[in-house]
């Protein structure tokens, strides 16, 4: 198979699994951040992820606000996607290497979720300042705990809140450090 077709298939597998894993990670983070689950967007996240999470929840109880069933489902899906990529590319790896790479990728994806939410919040503050809808409420729930410490240190300058810039810089640096722990190239 030509390299460009192989690369395209690897991209498609990564993109589809990453999108679903982002939804699973939202399901994981929203209760921890005390999101309002009456929000229609939160209800949609629950509907998309419940078929995989609810059956496992009967076996794995939550620890406080940490939904262990969601963590296990996310890990298994990430592990299976890496395994599929390894099989597709003809590469081999140990269980430990795939597991470590899965955990690292989930942590990096989780951090990226916050970076994406901060970017969306910045753009929405330019387009629709002061507006309220379900998406803005979820984004505020995700970003406020991350931005709050930066706002304490960095005051607004001329009415502009520049704390998101520093939060994005720190979170991106964190993804670089954690991403370096991957054992596999995927």
Secondary structure, 3 states (H helix, E strand, C coil): CCHHHHHHHHHHHHHHHHHHHHHHHHHHHHHHCCCCCCCHHHHHHHHHHHHHHHHHHCCCCCECCECHHHHHHHHHHHHHHHHHHHHHHCCCCCHHHHHHHHHHHHHHHHHHHHHHHHHHHHHHHHHCCCCCCHHHHHHHHHHHHHHHHHHHHCCCECCECCHHHHHHHHHHHHHHHHHCCCCCCC
